């Protein structure tokens, strides 16, 4: 949706996996060790960029058919009102709503698509490979024994792993409205197959928006709920390298190799189960790509719920003043199960079974007071003040290492996919942001526009004395097209000059308690023995109580224009951006037990 459509916004797919993520950068990156991801806001809720298993980023949970508007904020004045986490730009998504007093309307949209590999890698056929090997022997570069290891097959390994992938997408919506209550209900289903065999992504989405109003539209509510369930089947990334490196003279399957489940693989050691005593390794040979994707079952599922309840009240008798309050939240959980068959060839072991899962929630409350008034179409004033608190909580579970199954190749599938005997490890992360903000907008004669923002953010990730960040911003716009000397022309419909300045903050360092001394349970190398029993010991973690906010200052000048009833529109922007108090990872002297630590590079 964004790729190649908005100037200054770079969207690069992270590998092309079905349902996979993308790296999004707005005007490049501004940080070394902290996040460079933009801030996503969906129906007023600032999202947590950390996903769960099966969910790549906040975009993945939104059905494109449900989107009413998608706005990208780039310059500092526009992003500064979001202060914290806005240094990398802001992407605002607003979903569709119903229309008051309209009859129910049912809409269906669907499509079917076919994806195919654009071009295969140019590799030797089996005959070309044999001919090349013969030429090496004739030149004396290798011995004749090299020919004895060649097979008699003619296998196109790339054809074995790729397919024509058919995908479908379906959306149904019902929207309408009673007299004072617009509503919209949307359902969506996506089934996306990857061009690599067995890769697949499925997503089911549901959304409800209800917007009742009371007291002659003085009191309005905005209630929305969204749910997504997705499943993802991943393919082992090694199949792509194996498909171009594997010997084309060898078959996919071969009789007699019981230790690999019948798949051809160059081995060092026994091929019979009865003769097998340990891992069979040959690190100098590629792996059979068909065996890789058939012997590995890697799947994930995710559930996401997002809800918002907001209210706006225009004070009776003083309608220029309104009060807004909302509470929003999202809850996500995901589980990824990875099972590698005991017959799967690997450089170090046969078979592995494990899983990881995580759950998180993000709760946001805010309240604002707004005053807006226009005096005789000359002076236009809008003042807003507000406060906001956002709380993030995350649980991460892992199996602690999985099962080593090489001791018994006679295990059936129900046994080696049994996770009940795994040791589960839990990690908990939590952080809070408390913010206060204000904005003043003033317009004169519809031509001169001035805006001033200020925001104070307080992050629990920093120690006392460093938690507060202060982020001011100001902008000025001159709508040249509204000047008197532009009234007698009919070519230009828009001509506006913009100037802006602002400071935004960054505190997303992926460690919630880095400013606090911490002790954690060490690994097996840090055990202490008492008698015949070894006990795990507690180890200190690196911390820095002087860590503080990154601050990015941006200066921007822009010119917007439109011609011929805005059939031709465009904009030119130039900006200068500088980040101070840069959070970076610095190496420290050896011998202290830590390799590096995070610090704010103050300049």
C-alpha positions in Angstrom: 0.0 0.0 0.0 2.8 2.4 0.8 5.6 1.1 -1.4 6.7 3.6 -4.0 3.7 5.9 -3.4 4.9 8.5 -0.9 8.1 10.6 -1.2 10.6 10.0 1.5 9.1 6.7 2.6 11.1 3.5 1.9 9.3 0.1 2.1 11.5 -3.0 1.6 10.1 -6.5 1.9 12.0 -8.6 4.4 12.5 -11.7 2.2 9.1 -12.0 0.5 7.7 -14.7 3.0 3.9 -14.9 2.8 2.5 -12.6 5.5 6.1 -11.5 6.1 7.2 -8.1 7.4 8.7 -5.1 5.7 11.3 -2.6 6.7 9.7 0.9 6.7 11.8 4.0 6.9 10.5 7.6 6.8 13.3 9.9 5.7 15.9 7.2 6.6 17.0 6.2 10.1 18.0 8.5 13.0 19.3 6.0 15.6 22.2 3.5 16.0 21.0 1.2 18.7 17.4 2.2 19.3 14.5 1.5 16.9 14.2 3.2 13.5 10.6 2.0 12.9 7.9 4.6 12.5 5.1 5.0 15.1 1.9 3.3 14.0 -1.4 4.8 15.2 -4.5 2.8 14.5 -7.8 4.5 15.3 -6.0 6.7 17.9 -4.0 3.9 19.6 -0.2 4.2 19.4 0.9 0.6 18.7 3.7 -1.4 20.1 6.1 -2.2 17.3 7.2 -5.5 18.9 5.2 -8.3 17.3 4.5 -11.8 18.5 5.0 -15.1 16.8 3.0 -15.1 13.5 2.5 -11.3 13.5 5.2 -9.3 11.8 4.1 -5.7 12.5 0.9 -3.7 13.3 0.0 -3.4 9.6 -0.6 -7.1 9.4 -3.7 -7.0 11.6 -5.5 -4.4 9.5 -7.6 -5.5 6.6 -6.8 -3.1 3.7 -10.5 -3.0 2.8 -11.2 -1.5 6.3 -8.9 1.5 5.9 -10.5 4.9 5.3 -7.4 7.0 5.3 -3.7 6.4 5.7 -1.6 9.4 6.6 2.2 9.6 6.8 3.7 12.4 9.0 7.3 13.3 8.2 8.3 16.8 9.3 9.0 17.6 12.9 6.1 19.9 13.5 3.6 17.3 12.4 5.2 14.5 14.4 6.1 16.5 17.5 2.6 16.3 19.0 3.3 12.6 19.3 6.6 13.3 21.0 7.8 10.0 22.3 8.6 7.4 19.6 7.9 9.9 16.8 11.5 10.6 15.7 11.1 8.1 12.9 7.9 9.5 11.6 4.2 8.6 12.2 1.8 6.4 10.1 -1.8 7.1 11.0 -4.5 4.6 10.0 -8.2 5.5 10.3 -10.7 2.8 9.6 -14.1 3.2 7.8 -17.3 4.1 9.7 -21.0 3.9 8.8 -23.2 6.8 7.8 -26.0 8.0 10.0 -29.5 7.5 8.7 -28.5 5.3 5.7 -29.9 1.9 4.8 -27.7 -1.1 5.3 -25.4 -1.7 2.4 -23.5 -5.0 1.8 -20.3 -4.8 -0.1 -18.1 -7.7 -1.3 -14.6 -7.5 -2.7 -12.5 -10.4 -3.7 -9.5 -11.3 -5.9 -7.5 -14.3 -7.0 -3.8 -13.9 -7.8 -1.1 -16.2 -9.1 2.6 -15.7 -8.2 5.5 -17.4 -9.9 9.2 -17.2 -9.8 10.4 -14.5 -12.2 13.6 -16.2 -13.1 15.5 -19.3 -12.0 19.2 -19.1 -11.2 21.3 -20.2 -14.1 23.0 -23.4 -13.0 24.4 -26.5 -14.8 22.2 -29.3 -15.9 23.2 -32.8 -14.9 24.8 -33.4 -18.4 26.7 -30.1 -18.2 27.9 -31.0 -14.7 29.2 -34.4 -15.8 30.9 -32.9 -18.8 32.5 -30.3 -16.6 33.7 -32.9 -14.2 35.2 -34.9 -17.1 37.0 -31.8 -18.3 38.6 -31.3 -14.9 39.8 -35.0 -14.9 41.2 -34.6 -18.4 43.1 -31.5 -17.4 44.5 -33.4 -14.4 42.9 -31.0 -11.9 41.1 -33.7 -10.1 41.4 -37.5 -9.9 39.2 -40.0 -11.7 37.7 -41.0 -8.4 35.7 -37.7 -8.5 33.6 -39.2 -11.3 32.6 -42.1 -9.2 30.5 -40.0 -6.8 28.4 -38.6 -9.6 24.9 -40.0 -10.0 22.8 -41.0 -13.0 19.8 -38.7 -12.4 18.9 -35.4 -14.0 17.3 -33.4 -11.2 16.2 -29.8 -11.5 16.4 -28.9 -7.8 14.9 -25.4 -8.3 11.9 -27.0 -9.9 11.6 -29.3 -6.8 11.1 -26.4 -4.4 9.2 -23.7 -6.4 5.6 -23.7 -7.5 3.0 -21.4 -9.0 1.3 -20.0 -5.9 -2.4 -19.3 -6.1 -3.7 -16.8 -3.4 -7.2 -15.5 -2.7 -8.5 -12.5 -0.8 -12.2 -11.9 0.3 -13.8 -9.1 2.2 -17.5 -8.5 3.1 -18.7 -5.4 4.8 -22.1 -4.1 6.1 -22.4 -0.4 6.8 -25.3 1.9 7.4 -26.8 3.8 10.3 -29.8 4.4 12.4 -30.8 7.9 13.1 -28.1 8.7 15.6 -25.9 5.6 15.3 -23.8 4.8 12.3 -22.3 1.4 12.2 -20.0 -0.8 10.1 -19.1 -4.5 10.3 -16.3 -6.0 8.2 -15.1 -9.5 7.7 -12.0 -10.6 5.7 -10.2 -13.7 4.7 -6.8 -14.0 3.1 -5.1 -17.2 1.9 -1.6 -16.4 0.6 0.6 -19.2 -0.8 4.3 -18.6 -1.3 6.3 -19.7 -4.4 8.3 -22.0 -2.1 6.4 -25.2 -1.5 4.7 -25.6 1.8 4.9 -21.8 2.6 1.5 -20.4 3.4 -0.2 -17.5 5.3 -3.9 -17.3 6.3 -5.6 -14.4 8.0 -9.1 -13.9 9.2 -10.1 -10.4 10.3 -13.3 -8.9 11.8 -14.0 -5.3 12.7 -16.9 -3.4 14.2 -17.3 0.4 14.3 -20.3 2.1 16.1 -20.5 5.9 16.5 -23.7 6.9 18.4 -24.4 10.5 19.2 -26.8 12.0 21.8 -28.0 15.4 23.1 -28.3 17.0 19.7 -24.8 15.8 18.7 -23.3 17.4 21.8 -22.2 14.0 23.0 -20.6 11.6 20.6 -19.1 8.1 21.1 -16.6 6.3 19.0 -16.5 2.6 19.7 -14.4 0.2 17.6 -13.2 -3.4 17.9 -10.9 -5.4 15.6 -9.9 -9.0 15.8 -7.4 -11.0 13.7 -6.4 -14.6 13.7 -3.6 -15.8 11.5 -1.6 -18.9 10.8 1.8 -19.1 9.1 3.7 -22.1 7.7 7.3 -21.3 7.2 9.8 -23.0 4.9 13.4 -23.6 5.9 15.5 -20.8 4.4 18.2 -23.4 3.5 16.1 -24.7 0.6 17.1 -21.8 -1.6 20.8 -22.3 -1.2 20.4 -26.0 -1.5 18.4 -25.7 -4.8 21.4 -24.0 -6.6 24.2 -25.9 -4.9 22.9 -29.5 -4.9 24.5 -32.0 -7.3 22.1 -32.2 -10.3 23.2 -35.8 -11.1 21.7 -37.1 -7.8 18.1 -38.1 -7.3 15.7 -36.7 -4.7 15.2 -40.1 -3.1 17.5 -43.1 -2.9 17.1 -46.6 -1.5 19.1 -47.7 1.4 19.6 -44.4 3.3 17.4 -45.2 6.3 19.1 -42.6 8.5 17.8 -39.8 6.2 14.3 -41.2 5.7 15.1 -42.2 2.1 16.2 -38.7 0.9 19.5 -38.6 -1.0 22.3 -37.1 1.1 26.1 -37.4 0.9 27.0 -39.0 4.2 30.1 -39.7 6.3 29.1 -42.7 8.4 26.4 -45.3 8.4 23.4 -45.2 6.2 21.6 -48.1 8.1 19.8 -47.4 11.3 21.3 -50.7 12.8 24.8 -49.4 12.2 24.2 -45.8 13.3 25.9 -44.7 16.5 25.7 -40.9 16.4 25.2 -37.8 14.2 26.2 -38.4 10.6 28.0 -35.2 9.5 29.4 -34.0 6.2 29.8 -30.2 6.5 31.2 -29.9 3.0 28.1 -30.9 1.1 24.9 -29.1 0.4 21.7 -30.4 2.0 18.9 -31.9 0.0 16.3 -29.0 -0.3 13.3 -31.4 -0.6 14.3 -33.1 2.6 14.7 -29.7 4.2 11.1 -28.5 3.6 9.5 -31.9 4.1 11.2 -32.9 7.3 10.7 -29.5 9.0 7.3 -28.4 10.3 7.6 -24.8 11.3 4.3 -23.1 12.0 2.9 -20.1 13.9 -0.4 -18.8 14.9 -1.4 -15.4 16.3 -4.5 -13.8 17.9 -4.8 -10.0 18.1 -7.6 -7.9 19.6 -7.7 -4.1 19.4 -10.4 -2.0 21.0 -11.2 1.7 21.5 -13.9 3.6 23.4 -13.8 7.4 23.0 -16.2 10.2 23.9 -16.4 13.8 22.9 -18.7 16.3 24.7 -19.3 19.9 23.5 -20.3 21.9 26.5 -23.9 23.2 26.3 -24.0 26.9 26.0 -20.3 27.1 25.2 -19.9 24.8 22.2 -16.5 26.2 21.3 -15.1 24.1 24.2 -15.1 20.3 24.1 -13.8 17.5 26.2 -12.4 14.3 24.7 -11.5 11.1 26.6 -10.7 7.7 25.4 -9.3 4.3 26.5 -7.7 2.0 24.0 -5.9 -1.2 24.1 -4.6 -4.2 22.2 -3.9 -7.7 23.2 -1.8 -10.2 21.2 -0.6 -13.7 21.6 1.4 -15.9 19.3 2.9 -19.4 19.4 5.5 -20.9 17.0 6.1 -24.7 17.0 9.2 -26.0 15.2 9.6 -29.7 14.7 12.5 -31.2 12.8 12.1 -34.9 12.0 14.6 -37.3 13.5 15.3 -38.3 9.9 16.3 -34.8 8.9 20.0 -34.4 7.9 21.9 -31.7 9.8 25.5 -30.9 10.4 25.3 -31.5 14.1 22.3 -33.6 15.1 19.2 -35.5 14.1 15.9 -33.9 15.0 14.7 -31.1 17.2 11.4 -30.2 18.7 10.5 -26.9 20.5 8.3 -24.0 20.6 8.2 -20.3 21.7 5.3 -18.2 22.5 4.6 -14.7 23.7 1.7 -12.5 24.8 1.5 -8.8 25.3 -1.0 -6.0 25.9 -0.8 -2.3 25.4 -3.2 0.0 27.3 -3.6 3.7 26.5 -5.8 6.3 28.2 -5.9 10.0 27.3 -8.0 13.1 27.9 -7.9 16.5 26.0 -9.6 19.8 26.4 -10.2 21.7 23.1 -11.2 25.2 22.3 -11.9 26.4 18.8 -13.4 29.7 17.6 -13.4 31.8 14.4 -13.9 35.6 14.5 -15.5 37.0 11.4 -13.5 34.7 9.0 -10.4 36.7 10.0 -9.0 35.1 13.1 -9.2 31.3 13.6 -7.9 29.9 16.9 -7.7 26.3 18.1 -6.2 25.4 21.5 -5.7 21.9 22.8 -4.2 20.6 26.0 -4.1 17.0 27.2 -2.5 14.1 29.1 -1.9 10.5 28.2 -0.6 7.3 29.8 0.4 4.2 28.0 1.4 0.9 29.6 3.2 -2.0 27.8 3.3 -5.5 29.2 4.9 -8.5 27.6 5.4 -12.2 28.5 7.9 -14.3 26.5 8.1 -18.1 26.9 10.6 -20.5 25.4 11.2 -24.2 25.7 14.8 -23.9 27.0 16.5 -25.8 24.2 14.3 -28.5 22.7 14.6 -32.2 22.5 17.7 -34.0 21.1 16.3 -37.0 19.4 19.3 -38.6 17.7 19.4 -41.5 20.2 16.4 -43.2 18.6 15.5 -43.0 15.0 12.5 -45.2 15.4 10.4 -42.5 17.0 7.0 -41.9 15.4 5.7 -38.4 14.6 3.4 -38.2 17.6 6.5 -38.8 19.9 8.9 -36.3 18.4 6.2 -33.6 18.2 5.4 -34.0 21.9 6.2 -30.8 23.7 4.9 -31.8 27.2 8.3 -32.7 28.5 10.0 -29.4 27.6 11.3 -27.0 30.2 9.6 -23.6 29.9 11.4 -20.4 30.6 9.4 -17.2 31.2 10.6 -13.6 30.7 8.5 -10.6 31.6 8.9 -7.0 30.2 7.0 -3.9 31.3 7.3 -0.2 30.7 5.2 2.9 31.0 5.0 6.3 29.3 3.3 9.3 30.9 2.8 12.4 28.7 1.5 15.9 28.8 1.0 18.0 25.7 -0.5 21.1 24.2 -1.0 22.7 20.8 -2.0 26.2 19.7 -3.1 26.8 16.1 -3.8 30.3 14.8 -4.9 31.3 11.3 -5.2 34.8 9.9 -7.4 35.7 6.9 -7.2 32.1 5.7 -3.7 32.8 4.4 -1.2 32.8 7.3 -1.2 29.7 9.6 0.9 29.4 12.8 1.1 26.2 15.0 3.1 25.7 18.2 3.3 22.3 20.0 4.9 21.2 23.2 5.1 17.8 24.7 6.5 16.3 27.9 7.1 12.6 28.0 8.3 10.5 30.9 9.6 7.0 30.3 10.1 4.3 32.9 13.0 2.9 30.9 15.3 5.6 32.3 16.4 6.3 35.8 15.1 9.0 38.0 16.4 12.4 36.9 16.5 11.2 33.2 13.0 10.1 32.6 11.5 13.4 31.3 11.9 14.5 27.7 10.7 17.9 26.5 9.8 18.2 22.8 8.8 21.6 21.4 7.8 22.3 17.8 6.6 25.2 15.6 5.5 25.7 12.1 4.3 28.5 9.7 2.4 28.2 6.5 1.6 30.8 3.9 -1.2 29.9 1.5 0.0 32.0 -1.4 -2.9 30.9 -3.6 -5.3 32.8 -1.3 -3.6 36.1 -1.8 -5.4 38.8 -3.8 -2.8 38.9 -6.5 -3.6 35.2 -7.2 -7.3 35.6 -7.5 -7.4 36.4 -11.2 -5.8 33.3 -12.5 -7.3 29.8 -13.0 -4.2 27.7 -13.5 -3.0 27.1 -9.9 -5.4 25.7 -7.3 -2.9 25.3 -4.6 0.3 27.1 -3.7 1.5 26.9 -0.1 4.9 27.6 1.5 5.7 25.7 4.7 8.4 26.2 7.4 8.8 24.0 10.5 11.0 23.2 13.4 10.7 20.5 16.0 12.3 18.1 18.4 11.2 14.6 18.9 12.3 11.8 21.2 13.4 8.2 21.1 13.4 5.7 24.0 12.7 2.4 22.3 15.9 0.5 23.3 14.3 -3.0 23.6 15.4 -3.3 27.3 12.9 -2.2 29.9 15.1 -2.1 33.0 18.5 -1.1 31.7 18.8 1.7 34.2 18.3 -0.6 37.1 20.9 -3.0 38.7 19.7 -6.5 37.8 20.6 -10.1 38.6 19.6 -13.1 36.5 20.1 -16.8 36.7 23.3 -17.8 34.8 23.9 -20.5 32.3 25.4 -24.0 32.8 28.9 -22.6 32.8 28.2 -20.5 36.0 27.1 -23.4 38.2 28.4 -23.9 41.8 28.8 -27.5 43.1 27.9 -28.5 46.6 28.6 -32.2 47.1 27.3 -34.0 44.1 24.8 -31.4 43.1 25.4 -28.3 40.9 23.4 -25.2 41.4 22.8 -22.3 39.0 24.1 -18.9 40.3 22.8 -15.4 40.0 24.8 -13.1 37.7 24.8 -9.3 37.5 23.7 -7.6 34.3 25.1 -4.5 32.7 23.2 -1.3 33.4 23.5 2.4 32.9 21.6 4.8 35.2 22.7 7.8 33.1 20.9 6.6 29.9 18.5 9.2 28.6 16.3 10.2 25.7 17.7 10.5 22.2 16.6 13.8 20.7 16.2 14.5 17.0 15.9 18.1 15.8 14.5 18.7 12.4 14.2 21.9 10.2 11.9 21.7 7.2 10.9 23.9 4.3 8.4 22.8 1.8 6.3 24.0 -1.1 2.9 22.4 -2.1 1.3 23.1 -5.5 -1.6 22.0 -7.6 -2.6 22.7 -11.2 -5.7 22.4 -13.4 -8.3 21.6 -10.7 -5.6 19.6 -8.8 -5.2 17.1 -11.7 -1.5 17.7 -11.2 -0.4 17.9 -7.6 3.0 17.8 -6.0 5.3 19.0 -3.2 8.9 19.8 -2.7 10.6 19.4 0.7 14.1 20.1 2.0 15.0 19.2 5.6 18.0 19.1 7.9 17.9 16.6 10.8 20.3 16.0 13.7 20.2 13.5 16.5 21.8 14.3 19.9 22.3 12.1 23.0 22.6 9.3 20.6 22.0 5.9 22.2 24.8 3.6 21.1 26.5 0.3 22.1 30.0 0.9 23.3 32.7 -1.8 23.8 34.3 -1.9 27.3 37.6 -3.3 28.5 37.8 -7.1 28.7 38.0 -8.8 32.1 35.0 -7.0 33.7 32.6 -9.7 32.6 30.7 -7.6 30.0 31.5 -7.0 26.4 29.6 -3.8 25.8 27.0 -1.5 27.3 24.5 1.1 26.1 25.1 4.8 26.7 23.9 8.2 25.6 26.6 9.9 23.5 26.1 13.5 24.6 27.4 16.1 22.2 
